[in-house]
Amino acid sequence: MDVLGIEAQLTSDELAVRDTARRFVDERIRPNIAQWYEDARFPVEIVPELGRLGLLGMHLDGYGCPGRSAVEYGLVGMELEAGDSGLRTFVSVQGSLAMSAIHKFGSEEQKQQYLPGMARGEIIGCFGLTEPKAGSDPAGMVTYARRDGDHWIISGEKRWIGLASIAQLAIIWAKTDEGLRGFIVPTDTPGFTARVLEPKLSMRASVQCEIELDEVRIPDSLRLPEATGYRGPFSCLNEARYGIMWGALGAARDCLEEVLAYTSERRQFGTPIAAFQLTQRRLVEMQLELQKGLLVALHTGRLKDAGTLDPVQISVGKLNNVRAAIEIARDARAMLGGNGITLDYSPLRHANNLESVRTYEGTDEVHTLILGRALTGHAAFS
């Protein structure tokens, strides 16, 4: 229920893109997601379908990319995550991280070579930044690339890298004698190994891996020429964080819709549960948080489209909306009673997934410190 009439603030184009994504989720995701989740299987067969719908790298211009607005991208993320966080994460890793890195920092030749195929879903990319011992502190990265004539030799490890085992290319960030640099590494290069991390209690219909780079040799032509320093990976992370603030609301909305339908039909003491005051209070609190989060996301999207967005504002949305979504998912699960622990209902699956969403692309603590620095002028990261 759109209490605040937020939908009226969307254009016809925005509504059309949202509805396309919603139909895809209703037809292809909802009937299958419980089985995919139970089987811990990412449905790679839907990747070309996402490409045909124009949902891969959709906010990028040229090179076969759809060139849609930030708000349209956000709305699609919300619909996809209403299906499952893992599926929205695929679109984020592919478009906001891997494709964005090439689009922002690649050479013209690299853009022409890779982006059209990635937009069609024919080439899958991953983004190798996080390391086992660095985590939220990329400055602690130990992966190193050394020059060897007109080649680079890369050695190190990455962890929690989405899609690495099914990707054809990896964007690898490594320290060099010239500072931090980004590289396009074909995953069939000798010395590149991706191992799926399992078993998992979260994001089961998705793929996360650890990567080993053992003297991986690539030509200098695969270095991202415009990626120098930490500005490169952080600008890509901000693209992903922006999508997360929308996506989390999709999971929350699905939980609210699930529990609203359930409590309207489930009767206790001869009365629908939805008629009880305590139930209505919980439903209202969920709706309030969902609507407030959507206002934050829409405002942030408008700023992004206008070119006036400050990265600090992205931290507001990521911190607030994911935190609110988790509470909605948990409360919805509780309202379902014992039925809530089964895969017949979505809230516990969403709650488990959101624990990962809360962690990646900056934990609550990291975004709190980003906002704290903006408020006080003091960096408290160490």
N, C-alpha and C positions, 0 to 999 in steps of 0.2 A: 504494500500500500504506500503510494507516494504522497505522504502527508503534506510535504512542503511544496509539492508541485514542481519538483526538480526536472522532471521529464520535459516540461514546457520550455526549459532553458536550452534544450538541444535542438539542433537544426535538423531538417529533413534528411540531409546526407548522413549526419551522425546517427540518427535513428535507423536508417536503412542499413548501415554497416553493422550496428549493434544487432539488429534483427537477423541479419545473415549469420552472424556468429551464434546467436541464440538457437536458430534452427539447426545449425550443424551440431551443437551440443545436444539438443533434444533428440536428434535422429541418430547420431553416431556415437555419442559419448555415454549418455545416461543409460541406454540399454546394456552397455558392456562394462561400465567402469568397475562395478563390484567384482566381477570376475578378473579383470585386469589387475585390480588392487590385490585380490587374494593370491593370484598367480605371480605377483611381483613382476609384471610384464609391461614394458612400454610398447604401445601399439604402433610400431614403426610404419605400418601400412597406411596410417592416416596422414603421414607427412606430405606426400604429393597432393592430397586433398586440401590440406592447409595452404599449400602453394597455389593451387588453382583458385582458391577463394581470395587470394591476395592478402593473406594474414602473416606472411613471413617477411620481415624487414619492412613492414607496411608503412612505417613512419619515415622511411628513407626515400630520397628522390633519385631518379635516373637508374640506369643499369638494370632495368627490368623490375625495379622496386615500385610498389604502388604509390608512394608519395602521399599518404594520407596524413591527417592532422594528429597532433598529440592527443587530443580528446578522443578522436576515433580509435586510436590505438588503445587508449585506456579503457574505453567501453568494451572493446573486443577482449582485452585481458580479463575484465570483470566477468564476461559471459563464459570464457573458457575456464576460469577458476571456479565458477559455479558448477561446472562439470567435475573438475579435479585440479588441484594445485600443480600436480606433476605435468599436466598437459599445457597449462599456461606457462609453466617454467620452460618447457621445450621452446615455445615461441619466443620467450625472453632470451634464453641462451643463444638461440639461432639469430634472432634479429637485433636485440638490444646490446648483445655482447659481441658475438663473433662477426656478424655482418657490419655492425656499427663500427667495430675496430678497423675493418678494411675500408669502409666508407669514409671514415674520418681521417685515417692516417695512412692508407695504402696509396700506392702509385696508380697512375691511370691504367697501366697494364694489369695490375693486380685486381683493380675494380672490374675491368672488363672480363677478366678471366674467371673470377669467382662469384661475383654478386648475382648475375642472372641465374645461374644454376642453383644458388642458395635460395633465391626468391621463389624458384619453382619447386623447391624441396628435393631437388636431384642431388645436391651436395649438402651434407650436414656438417656443421661446425661446432667446435667447443671452445672454451675460454679458460686457459690455464694460468691462473693468478695465485690462488690460495695454496699454501704449502703446509705440510704436517706440523711444523714448529713455528710458523709465522702467523697463520690465522688472520686476525683483524689488523695485523701490523705488517703491511707489505714491505716496510723498510727492513724487516728481518728476513727477507727472502734470501735463500742461498743458491737457488738455481742460477747457473753462470754460463754465459756464452762468450767464447773467445774466438778472435779472428784467426783464420788460417788461410792467408792469401785472399782469394775472392769468395771464401766460404766462411761459415760460422760453425763451431762445434759446441753443442749445448748439452750440459749435464745437470741433473737435479731431479727433484721430485715435486709433484703437485698432488693435492688431495681435495676431495669433494668437488670434482670437476664433472659437471653435468654433460651427458651425451658422449663422453670420450670414447667409449667402447663401440659406438655406432657411427662415430664421425669420420669423415674423410679428411678433414683438416682441423688443426688445433691452432688457436692463437696463443702463443707461449710468451710470457713475460719473463725476462731474465736480466740479471745484472751483467754489465760489461765494463771494460775499462773506460768506456765513454759514457757510463751512466745506465739507467734502466732503458731497455729497448724491447720492442715487440717483434715477433716473428710469426710467419705463417709456416706451420710444420705439417706436411702431409703425414697422416697417421700410419701410412705404410712405409715410412722411412725407417731403415735399420736402426735399432736402438730405442725406438719408441714403443712403449708397452703400456696398455691401459687395462686395469683390472677392476671389475665391478665390485663395489662395496656392498656386502650383504652378510647376514640378513639385516633388514631394516624394519623399524616399526612405523616409519613415516615415509611419505613420497614413494610408496611401493610401486605405483604405476609410472615410474620415472627411472632414470638411469643416473647414478652418481658413481664416480670412479676415482681411483688413484692412478697417477701417471708416473712412470719412470722414464727418464731421459738419460740414456747411457751413451755418451759420445755421439749424439745425433748430429749428423753433418748435413747442412743445407746451404744452398748458394746465397750470396748477398742479395740476389734478386727477390728473395722471400722475406727479407727484412722489411718491416713497415717503415718507410722512409721518414714519415712525419711524426712518428711516435718517439718522443724524447722525454725522459723523466716520468714522474708519477702522474702527470696530467693525463697521459694516455689511458692507463687502466681506470683511473678514477672517473674520467668523463664517460667511459662505457658503463661503469658501475652506476653512475647517476641515471643513465638511461634505464637500466634494469630496476633501480629503486623506484623510479617513477611508475613503472608498470606494476610493481608490487602493491603500491598504495591503492590502485584500482582493483587488482586481482583479489586481494584479501577480502574486499567487500563482496565479491561474487560468492566466495565460499560462505561468508556470513549470511548473505541474502538467501542462499540455498538452505542453510540451516533454519533460518526463520520461517521460510515457506514450508519446510518439512514439518516443523513442530507446530505451526499454526494449523495445518491440515490435520495433523494427528490429534491435537487437543480438541479440535472441533468435532471429531468423530468418536474419540475415546470417552467412554462414560464411566464415572465412578459415583457411587451413592445415588444412582439414578439421574445424574446430571452430566452433560458434557464438561470435560475438564476445563475447556476454554471459558466456561461461565463462572469459574471460581475467581475470587479477587486476587489471590496470590498468583495464579496463572496469568491473569491479565497484566498484573504489574510486571512480571518477567517479560512478557511479550512486548509491552510498551517500552521497557528499558532497551530491549534489543533493537526495536525500530528506531528509537531516538539515536542510539549510537551509530546505526547503519546510515541514517539520513545525515547526521553530522559528518560522518566520514566521507560520504558522497559529495557533500558541499566542499570539503577540503580538496578532494580529488579533482572535482570539476574546476574549482578556482585555480588550482595548480596547473591543470591542463591548459586553461585559458592563458595563464601567464607564460607557459612554455610556448604556446603557439604565437604569442606576441613577442617572443624573444626577450622577455624581461624576468625570467625565472632565476632566482638565486638558489644555488645548491642547498643552502640551509633550509629552504622551504620544502625541498624534497624530503629532508630528514623529518620534518613535521609530519608529513603524510605517511611515511613509512613507519615511523614509531607509533603514531596514534592509530592508524587504521588496522595494522596487524594486531596490535594489542587488543583493540576493541573486537576484532574478528575472532580472536581466540576465546575471549570471554563469552561471546555469543554462541560459539560452537560448543563450548563446555556446558553452558547453561541449557542449550537445546538438548544436548545428550542427556542431561539429568532429567529434563521434563519428559523424555521418552521412557523413563523407567528402565526396566530390564531389557526392553526391546532395543534400547539405544546402543547396546554393545554389539549388535549384529550388523552385518553389511546390508541388511534390508533397508537400513536408514543411513543417511549421509553424515550426520553431525560428528560422530566420533572419528570417521575417516577424515573429515575436514579438520577436526581439532588436531589429530596426529600430524597431518600434512602441515598445518600452520605452525607447528613447533619448529619445523625446518625453515619455513618462510620467515619466521621470527629471527632465526639465527643467521641465514645467509644474507649477503649484500649489506652487512652491518647489523650487529646485534642491537638490542634495546640500549645496552650500555654505550655502545659506540655513538649511536644517534643522540643519546642524552648528552654525551660529552661534546658533540658537534654543536648542539643547541646551547649547551652551557657556555661554550667558548663565544658563541655569538652574543649571548646575553651579557657576559661579564668581561669579555676581552681577554680572559685568561685560559690558556690551553691546559687541560688537566688530564692529558692522555698518558702521562707517566708520573 
